Amino acid sequence: MRRKHLPARKGMKETRSSCDVLVIGGGVAGTFLSSLLDGKRKVTLLESDLKDNCLAKRIKVSGNGRCNFFNEDFLHPESCPAFLSEASRFLFASGRNYASETLSYLTDRLGIVPFCEGRLYYPFFNRSECVHSPLLEAFERSSARLIHGRAVFIDRKGKTCRIENREGSCLLSYEDVVLCCGGRSYDRDAFPSGLLPSLDIPFYPFTPSLCPVRVKEKIPSYLVGNRLRGTVSLFADGRLVQKEAGEVLFKEDGLSGICIFNLSLSVCRVLRKKATAQLSFSIDYASHDGANGDGSSLSSFPFFLRRYLSETGKDPFRPLEFTFSSLYPFRHSQASFGGIDPSLFDEDFTLRSDPTFHALGEVLDVNFPCGGYNIGFALIGAYRLSERLRR
């Protein structure tokens, strides 16, 4: 990966630089957008990570190294699930399906060949590098400038951004700025704390999401590491909030698994509305995948389940109940909940009050369950915004 650093600061003097489009954050959205603007605008991509191949690095760990980068739901506006409703205006407009156009670009122009498992899109060879490498190569072919540093302040009125790095600081002027700096998930325990407040734009503080949950009940050691398939229900103050089918993984202090990750999103929504809500999980292991096993004998139960029922005095086939304590920290989350209010933006990701300011991806308060939605939304957003910025 080529590196083009800002000029070193001489003494106490602050250096200055300029570009047409400043893209803050070299994640999926920022990397893709920068490559799409090649030849149209003078682009500077700012990334705080100094490591090699730092761009779009979340792709490498997505789907346990397989990279679920898209979902069939994006392609069908007439049958989108309810949770996509808040994003639908960004995905479909004026009779166009930007998701379909984005997927065609990834396939035809970047050579990313998709393989579908149900509604989930993976690269054909089932390895994340088969998505990561084409994105990096597209950026390398572009004329975009990559600099390393941290944006600490954006002056939207003056159209400048203050950047700090190991070599000092720089005041970079721009015509358009795109915020693609993500949230606080995975390996990002820190977020530029002064950046969002400096924008004078309403935003919700970040909390972990798509992550394991801690529970108040003690998890015995013989349960830890075991999985139990069934239907998990989330209750808030005794009211059913959501059900998810799948496998629950027992951890030392809580519950994990894709179904728990998806329910953690509803936990965040409930706690945003009522921080004192009493949350609980109910695991119905007597039925799953349309089958009912309540006629099974206890001898057919896995040993860990038989032992747990015996020691706790719980009735067989009755759901297991656990009381929510807290979400796991950011480093264990696949995404973060919160960000800038998306209702402030037009359909092309442009701030209504400032046509030179744009935001993409996880920094927006648009939240999705597992299933390729977060990466897909970042890719679609970059494709759509690039159309505006190329004008």
C-alpha positions as CSV (number, residue, x, y, z in Angstrom):
1,M,0.0,0.0,0.0
2,R,1.5,3.3,-1.0
3,R,1.8,5.9,1.7
4,K,1.7,9.7,1.1
5,H,2.1,11.5,4.4
6,L,1.4,15.1,5.1
7,P,4.5,17.4,5.1
8,A,6.3,17.3,8.5
9,R,5.6,20.3,10.7
10,K,8.5,22.7,11.0
11,G,8.9,24.0,14.5
12,M,5.6,25.3,15.8
13,K,4.3,26.2,12.3
14,E,1.3,24.3,11.2
15,T,1.4,22.9,7.6
16,R,-1.5,23.3,5.2
17,S,-2.8,21.2,2.4
18,S,-5.9,21.0,0.2
19,C,-8.1,18.7,-1.8
20,D,-11.4,18.6,-3.6
21,V,-12.9,15.7,-1.5
22,L,-11.7,14.8,1.9
23,V,-12.7,11.3,2.9
24,I,-12.3,10.7,6.6
25,G,-11.9,6.9,7.4
26,G,-10.4,4.2,5.3
27,G,-13.1,1.6,6.0
28,V,-15.2,-0.2,3.5
29,A,-17.2,2.9,2.5
30,G,-14.2,5.3,2.5
31,T,-12.0,3.0,0.4
32,F,-14.7,2.2,-2.1
33,L,-15.8,5.8,-2.5
34,S,-12.2,7.1,-3.0
35,S,-11.7,4.6,-5.8
36,L,-15.0,5.5,-7.4
37,L,-14.1,9.2,-7.6
38,D,-10.9,8.5,-9.6
39,G,-10.2,11.1,-12.3
40,K,-13.2,13.2,-11.3
41,R,-12.0,15.0,-8.2
42,K,-8.8,15.4,-6.3
43,V,-9.4,13.0,-3.4
44,T,-7.6,12.6,-0.1
45,L,-8.3,9.6,2.1
46,L,-7.5,10.0,5.8
47,E,-6.9,6.9,7.8
48,S,-5.7,6.8,11.4
49,D,-4.3,3.2,11.3
50,L,-0.6,3.1,10.4
51,K,-0.4,-0.6,9.7
52,D,0.1,-2.0,6.2
53,N,-3.1,-3.0,4.4
54,C,-5.1,-1.0,6.9
55,L,-7.8,0.0,4.5
56,A,-11.2,-1.8,4.6
57,K,-9.6,-4.1,7.2
58,R,-13.0,-5.1,8.8
59,I,-13.7,-7.1,5.6
60,K,-10.9,-9.5,6.6
61,V,-12.7,-10.6,9.8
62,S,-16.2,-10.4,8.5
63,G,-18.1,-13.7,8.6
64,N,-15.3,-15.4,10.4
65,G,-13.0,-14.8,7.5
66,R,-15.6,-15.6,4.8
67,C,-17.0,-12.0,4.4
68,N,-20.8,-11.9,4.1
69,F,-20.7,-8.6,2.1
70,F,-24.3,-8.3,0.8
71,N,-27.9,-9.5,1.3
72,E,-30.6,-10.4,-1.2
73,D,-33.0,-8.1,0.7
74,F,-31.3,-5.1,-0.7
75,L,-32.4,-6.0,-4.2
76,H,-36.2,-6.2,-3.5
77,P,-37.7,-2.9,-2.4
78,E,-41.2,-4.4,-2.6
79,S,-40.5,-7.0,0.0
80,C,-37.8,-5.4,2.3
81,P,-38.0,-6.5,5.9
82,A,-39.2,-3.9,8.4
83,F,-35.7,-3.2,9.8
84,L,-34.6,-1.9,6.4
85,S,-37.4,0.7,6.4
86,E,-35.2,3.4,7.9
87,A,-32.6,2.8,5.2
88,S,-35.0,2.3,2.2
89,R,-34.8,6.0,1.1
90,F,-31.1,5.7,0.7
91,L,-31.3,2.4,-1.2
92,F,-34.1,3.1,-3.7
93,A,-35.0,6.3,-5.3
94,S,-36.4,7.7,-8.6
95,G,-37.1,4.3,-9.9
96,R,-33.5,3.2,-9.5
97,N,-32.2,0.3,-7.4
98,Y,-28.8,1.4,-6.2
99,A,-28.2,-1.9,-4.5
100,S,-28.5,-3.7,-7.8
101,E,-26.2,-1.2,-9.5
102,T,-23.6,-1.5,-6.8
103,L,-23.6,-5.3,-7.0
104,S,-23.2,-5.2,-10.7
105,Y,-20.3,-2.8,-10.3
106,L,-18.6,-5.0,-7.8
107,T,-19.0,-8.0,-10.1
108,D,-18.4,-6.5,-13.5
109,R,-15.8,-3.9,-12.7
110,L,-14.0,-5.2,-9.7
111,G,-14.3,-8.9,-10.4
112,I,-15.9,-9.9,-7.1
113,V,-17.8,-13.1,-7.9
114,P,-20.6,-13.7,-5.4
115,F,-21.8,-17.0,-4.1
116,C,-25.2,-17.1,-2.4
117,E,-26.2,-19.1,0.7
118,G,-29.8,-18.4,1.0
119,R,-30.1,-14.6,1.1
120,L,-26.4,-14.1,2.1
121,Y,-23.7,-13.2,-0.4
122,Y,-20.2,-14.5,0.0
123,P,-17.2,-14.4,-2.3
124,F,-17.1,-17.5,-4.6
125,F,-14.0,-18.9,-3.0
126,N,-15.4,-18.4,0.5
127,R,-12.5,-16.2,1.7
128,S,-12.6,-12.6,2.7
129,E,-9.5,-11.7,0.8
130,C,-11.5,-12.3,-2.4
131,V,-13.5,-9.1,-1.5
132,H,-10.7,-7.3,0.3
133,S,-8.0,-7.5,-2.4
134,P,-10.2,-6.2,-5.3
135,L,-11.2,-3.2,-3.2
136,L,-7.6,-2.4,-2.3
137,E,-6.5,-2.9,-5.9
138,A,-9.2,-0.5,-7.1
139,F,-7.9,2.1,-4.7
140,E,-4.3,1.5,-5.7
141,R,-5.2,2.1,-9.4
142,S,-6.9,5.4,-8.5
143,S,-5.2,8.7,-8.1
144,A,-6.5,9.2,-4.5
145,R,-4.0,10.3,-2.0
146,L,-3.7,8.3,1.3
147,I,-2.5,10.1,4.4
148,H,-2.3,8.8,7.9
149,G,-3.5,10.8,10.8
150,R,-6.5,11.6,13.0
151,A,-9.1,14.3,12.3
152,V,-9.6,16.2,15.5
153,F,-11.8,19.1,14.4
154,I,-13.9,20.0,11.3
155,D,-14.8,23.6,10.6
156,R,-17.7,23.2,8.3
157,K,-18.1,27.0,7.8
158,G,-14.4,27.5,6.9
159,K,-14.3,24.1,5.1
160,T,-11.2,23.0,6.8
161,C,-10.2,19.9,8.9
162,R,-7.5,19.8,11.5
163,I,-5.4,16.6,11.3
164,E,-2.8,15.3,13.8
165,N,-0.3,12.6,13.1
166,R,3.2,11.6,14.3
167,E,4.8,14.4,12.3
168,G,2.7,17.2,13.7
169,S,-0.5,18.8,12.5
170,C,-2.0,20.0,9.3
171,L,-5.0,22.2,8.4
172,L,-6.5,20.7,5.3
173,S,-9.0,22.6,3.2
174,Y,-11.6,20.9,1.1
175,E,-14.6,21.4,-1.2
176,D,-16.5,18.4,0.1
177,V,-15.9,16.3,3.2
178,V,-17.2,12.7,3.7
179,L,-17.3,11.2,7.2
180,C,-16.7,7.5,7.0
181,C,-15.0,6.9,10.3
182,G,-17.4,4.1,11.5
183,G,-18.4,3.6,15.1
184,R,-16.7,2.0,18.0
185,S,-16.9,-1.7,17.4
186,Y,-14.4,-4.5,17.2
187,D,-10.9,-3.1,17.7
188,R,-11.9,0.5,18.0
189,D,-12.3,1.2,21.7
190,A,-11.7,4.8,21.0
191,F,-13.5,7.3,18.7
192,P,-12.4,10.9,18.0
193,S,-14.3,12.2,20.9
194,G,-14.2,15.9,19.8
195,L,-15.0,15.3,16.2
196,L,-18.7,14.7,16.2
197,P,-19.4,17.5,18.8
198,S,-17.3,19.9,16.7
199,L,-19.7,19.4,13.8
200,D,-22.7,20.8,15.7
201,I,-24.9,18.0,14.4
202,P,-27.2,15.9,16.6
203,F,-25.9,12.4,17.3
204,Y,-26.5,9.5,19.6
205,P,-23.6,8.3,21.8
206,F,-22.3,4.9,20.6
207,T,-23.0,1.7,22.5
208,P,-21.9,-1.9,21.6
209,S,-24.2,-3.8,19.3
210,L,-24.3,-7.2,17.6
211,C,-22.4,-8.6,20.6
212,P,-22.8,-11.2,23.4
213,V,-24.7,-10.2,26.5
214,R,-23.9,-10.7,30.2
215,V,-26.6,-12.2,32.4
216,K,-27.2,-12.0,36.2
217,E,-27.5,-15.8,36.6
218,K,-24.3,-17.8,37.3
219,I,-23.3,-19.9,34.2
220,P,-21.9,-23.2,35.5
221,S,-18.6,-24.3,34.0
222,Y,-20.0,-27.4,32.3
223,L,-22.3,-25.1,30.3
224,V,-19.6,-22.8,29.1
225,G,-18.7,-23.5,25.4
226,N,-21.8,-25.6,24.7
227,R,-24.5,-24.6,22.2
228,L,-28.2,-25.0,22.5
229,R,-30.5,-24.6,19.5
230,G,-34.0,-23.1,19.8
231,T,-36.0,-20.0,19.8
232,V,-34.8,-17.1,22.0
233,S,-37.3,-14.4,23.1
234,L,-36.4,-11.0,24.4
235,F,-38.7,-9.4,27.0
236,A,-38.7,-5.9,28.3
237,D,-40.6,-5.3,31.6
238,G,-42.5,-8.6,30.9
239,R,-43.5,-7.6,27.3
240,L,-42.3,-9.6,24.3
241,V,-40.0,-7.5,22.2
242,Q,-38.5,-9.9,19.6
243,K,-37.9,-13.6,18.8
244,E,-34.9,-15.1,17.1
245,A,-34.3,-18.7,16.1
246,G,-30.7,-20.1,16.2
247,E,-28.0,-21.4,18.4
248,V,-27.1,-20.0,21.8
249,L,-23.5,-20.3,22.9
250,F,-23.0,-20.2,26.7
251,K,-20.2,-18.1,27.9
252,E,-18.6,-17.7,31.4
253,D,-20.8,-14.7,32.2
254,G,-23.5,-14.7,29.5
255,L,-24.9,-15.7,26.1
256,S,-23.6,-15.4,22.6
257,G,-24.5,-16.6,19.1
258,I,-26.0,-14.9,16.0
259,C,-29.5,-14.9,17.5
260,I,-28.2,-13.2,20.6
261,F,-26.3,-10.7,18.5
262,N,-29.5,-9.8,16.6
263,L,-31.4,-9.5,19.9
264,S,-28.7,-7.2,21.3
265,L,-29.8,-4.7,18.7
266,S,-33.3,-4.7,20.2
267,V,-31.7,-4.4,23.6
268,C,-30.0,-1.1,22.5
269,R,-33.3,0.2,21.1
270,V,-35.2,-0.6,24.3
271,L,-32.6,1.0,26.6
272,R,-32.4,4.1,24.4
273,K,-36.1,4.7,25.1
274,K,-36.0,3.5,28.7
275,A,-32.7,3.0,30.4
276,T,-34.3,1.4,33.5
277,A,-36.2,-1.3,31.5
278,Q,-35.9,-4.8,33.0
279,L,-34.7,-7.2,30.2
280,S,-34.7,-11.0,30.1
281,F,-34.1,-13.8,27.6
282,S,-36.1,-17.0,27.3
283,I,-34.6,-20.0,25.4
284,D,-37.2,-22.4,24.1
285,Y,-35.1,-25.4,23.2
286,A,-38.1,-27.7,22.7
287,S,-38.6,-26.5,19.1
288,H,-36.5,-25.3,16.3
289,D,-36.5,-25.1,12.5
290,G,-40.2,-25.9,12.4
291,A,-39.7,-29.2,14.4
292,N,-41.0,-30.0,17.9
293,G,-39.0,-32.1,20.3
294,D,-41.1,-32.0,23.4
295,G,-41.9,-35.7,23.0
296,S,-38.2,-36.6,23.4
297,S,-37.1,-38.6,26.4
298,L,-34.7,-37.0,28.9
299,S,-32.1,-39.6,27.9
300,S,-31.9,-38.0,24.5
301,F,-31.0,-34.6,26.0
302,P,-27.3,-33.5,25.9
303,F,-25.6,-34.2,29.2
304,F,-24.9,-30.6,30.0
305,L,-28.6,-29.7,29.6
306,R,-29.7,-32.7,31.8
307,R,-27.2,-31.7,34.5
308,Y,-28.3,-28.0,34.4
309,L,-32.0,-28.9,34.7
310,S,-31.3,-31.3,37.6
311,E,-29.1,-28.8,39.5
312,T,-31.5,-25.9,39.0
313,G,-34.7,-27.9,39.5
314,K,-36.1,-26.6,36.2
315,D,-38.8,-28.6,34.4
316,P,-37.8,-30.3,31.2
317,F,-39.0,-28.6,27.9
318,R,-39.7,-25.4,29.8
319,P,-37.8,-22.4,28.4
320,L,-34.6,-21.5,30.2
321,E,-34.8,-18.0,31.7
322,F,-31.9,-15.5,32.0
323,T,-31.9,-11.9,33.2
324,F,-30.0,-9.3,31.2
325,S,-27.1,-7.6,33.0
326,S,-25.1,-5.7,30.3
327,L,-23.8,-5.8,26.8
328,Y,-20.2,-7.0,26.1
329,P,-17.7,-4.1,25.5
330,F,-17.0,-2.6,22.1
331,R,-14.1,-4.9,21.3
332,H,-16.5,-7.8,21.3
333,S,-19.1,-6.1,19.1
334,Q,-19.5,-6.5,15.4
335,A,-21.1,-3.0,15.1
336,S,-22.0,-0.1,17.3
337,F,-25.4,1.4,18.0
338,G,-25.7,5.2,17.6
339,G,-24.2,7.9,15.5
340,I,-25.4,10.9,13.5
341,D,-29.2,11.3,13.0
342,P,-29.8,10.0,9.4
343,S,-33.0,12.1,9.1
344,L,-30.8,15.2,8.7
345,F,-29.5,13.8,5.4
346,D,-30.9,13.8,1.9
347,E,-31.3,10.5,0.0
348,D,-27.8,10.8,-1.4
349,F,-26.1,11.1,2.1
350,T,-25.7,14.8,2.0
351,L,-26.5,17.0,5.0
352,R,-29.5,19.1,4.2
353,S,-28.1,22.2,6.0
354,D,-24.7,21.8,4.3
355,P,-24.3,20.5,0.8
356,T,-20.6,20.0,1.2
357,F,-20.9,17.6,4.2
358,H,-21.7,13.9,3.7
359,A,-21.7,10.8,5.9
360,L,-21.6,7.1,5.1
361,G,-21.7,3.8,6.9
362,E,-21.7,3.1,10.6
363,V,-21.2,6.7,11.7
364,L,-24.9,7.1,10.8
365,D,-27.5,6.0,13.3
366,V,-28.8,3.3,10.9
367,N,-28.7,-0.1,12.5
368,F,-28.9,-3.6,11.0
369,P,-28.8,-7.2,12.2
370,C,-26.2,-9.7,11.1
371,G,-26.4,-10.9,7.5
372,G,-24.2,-8.6,5.3
373,Y,-26.3,-5.6,5.8
374,N,-23.7,-3.3,7.4
375,I,-21.0,-3.9,4.7
376,G,-23.7,-3.9,2.0
377,F,-25.1,-0.5,3.2
378,A,-21.6,0.9,3.2
379,L,-20.9,-0.2,-0.3
380,I,-24.2,1.0,-1.7
381,G,-23.8,4.3,0.1
382,A,-20.4,4.9,-1.4
383,Y,-21.7,4.0,-4.9
384,R,-24.6,6.4,-4.6
385,L,-22.7,9.3,-3.0
386,S,-20.0,9.0,-5.7
387,E,-22.6,9.8,-8.3
388,R,-23.2,13.2,-6.6
389,L,-19.6,14.0,-6.0
390,R,-18.6,13.3,-9.6
391,R,-20.9,16.1,-10.9
